[in-house]
Amino acid sequence: MRYVSTRGRAPALTFEDVLLAGLARDGGLYVPEEWPTLSKADFKAMRGLAYAEVAARVMQPFVGRAMKAADLVQMTAETYAVFDHAAVAPLSQIGRNQWVMELFHGPTLAFKDFALQLLGRLFDHVLTKRGQRVCIVGATSGDTGSAAIEACKGRKSIDIVILHPRGRVSEVQRRQMTTVMDSNVHNIAVEGSFDDCQDMVKAMFNDTAFRDSMNLSAVNSINWARIMAQIAYYVAAGVALGAPERSFTFAVPTGNFGNVFAGYAARKMGLPIDKLVVGSNANDILTRFLETGAMTMGRVVPTLSPSMDIQVSSNFERLLFLALARNGAAVEKLMEGFRASGEFRLPAKPLKSIRDLFEGRRLDDGATRAAIKGLHKLTGQILDPHSAIGVAAGLECHDYKRSTLVALATAHPAKFPDAIEAAIGIRPQLPERLAGLMTKEERCTAAPNKLSAVQDLIRSKVKP
Ligand SMILES: *Cc1c(COP(=O)(O)O)cnc(C)c1O
């Protein structure tokens, strides 16, 4: 299997090289040259398998010959063994043909563990084989950072540097990053927004001299391997609930468009999906795009669901590339226009192809609190603010006669105790594995919102 860049000017790469490269050299994102498909027989053969085995089967064709099948099976087994729930991604029924899939039983209590726990192992495997080291740089609006740190801490071939917007992540999220004391972990608190942090990471990758001298690599959701790992739980939900005979609507609380793009990829592989519901908070660039056809950058406003406080959804570029019939030059033109003017519009045909599948819903903080309260009353389940947005958006768009709804619950409610308490008067408790978090020592370096200052800081901390 080979991968091509969404901007069409970087060389096609193998899985191993795409894993280590993250962003393509032309500024684009890698996508598979073609989509592997699952046959009816493949779906049926997965019934009753453990989550890790389903995941290995879904991922094998994307990895191709880059890795021995037995190695991948072993890595997925190890990855999903660290999850706290026997089912790994348990489903609970909330209504007629309506389910919630809990993706928060990993080490940092958010769905990002599904991909990042595997990525840490994939990186170590490939780098050890090649005798190389990398410096992983990432930006986080909350959950990515801790999940990436947890996946990379103590690994010999990796340094990890995570930028977060100072004061704009929850205390639990911050502490999950800053209390990790392994010497290969470096936290930087930037005086700015998540988008500022993400722009800096992008700029570091576009600074070829810096990128090469530091051996930079990314585990942000631009990394193809993350999308790949996330495809697995869409397929697992489908298999558990009757695919390929039944059709599905997935509802996904969305920020960078990585998670919901994995759903799109599952559909490309043959999972019957009639609709992908994109839930957003007040930072609703995607919902506005689906309504108006114009992608218009706004200002980021802080909300109860900080992991979705994003105005530029990087992974959307992958969907653009496919909607524009894999025309890299057209993608590049749109993205450059977007960077310059803060807006782009799509021609009618690709726009229609996107609207035929994706539907957007926005919930502001008031509606989010109301959703947490209403869903608690309806189902007894306590949902974190991100998950509540996804479930509420899904319920609004779902027709139970046509398909089965699966709403993805992306974080454990105890990561956002203040929001939950304000909504329902109950303070959710952190699970056992995070006991002691709130009193541990923290380590973090503050930095101004300035690229050169952050680069100097990284040079001083990481010796390639
Ligand atoms: C990252 C995150 C999201 C957004 O996912 P994307 O892949 O960026 O769209 C939603 N909810 C939670 C809890 C997250 O951590």
The ligand as an SDF file (V2000), in Angstrom:
LIG
                    3D

 15 15  0  0  0  0  0  0  0  0999 V2000
  -10.0910   15.3830   20.1300 C   0  0  0  0  0  0  0  0  0  0  0  0
  -11.4380   15.2940   20.6780 C   0  0  0  0  0  0  0  0  0  0  0  0
  -12.5650   15.5330   19.8800 C   0  0  0  0  0  0  0  0  0  0  0  0
  -12.4410   15.9740   18.4400 C   0  0  0  0  0  0  0  0  0  0  0  0
  -11.9640   14.9500   17.6060 O   0  0  0  0  0  0  0  0  0  0  0  0
  -11.3920   15.3020   16.1540 P   0  0  0  0  0  0  0  0  0  0  0  0
  -10.7970   14.0300   15.6610 O   0  0  0  0  0  0  0  0  0  0  0  0
  -10.3440   16.3570   16.3700 O   0  0  0  0  0  0  0  0  0  0  0  0
  -12.5170   15.7890   15.3370 O   0  0  0  0  0  0  0  0  0  0  0  0
  -13.8020   15.3460   20.4380 C   0  0  0  0  0  0  0  0  0  0  0  0
  -13.9600   14.9780   21.7270 N   0  0  0  0  0  0  0  0  0  0  0  0
  -12.8970   14.7590   22.5160 C   0  0  0  0  0  0  0  0  0  0  0  0
  -13.1200   14.3700   23.9210 C   0  0  0  0  0  0  0  0  0  0  0  0
  -11.5960   14.8960   22.0320 C   0  0  0  0  0  0  0  0  0  0  0  0
  -10.5650   14.6730   22.8160 O   0  0  0  0  0  0  0  0  0  0  0  0
  1  2  1  0
  2  3  1  0
  2 14  2  0
  3  4  1  0
  3 10  2  0
  4  5  1  0
  5  6  1  0
  6  7  2  0
  6  8  1  0
  6  9  1  0
 10 11  1  0
 11 12  2  0
 12 13  1  0
 12 14  1  0
 14 15  1  0
M  END
$$$$
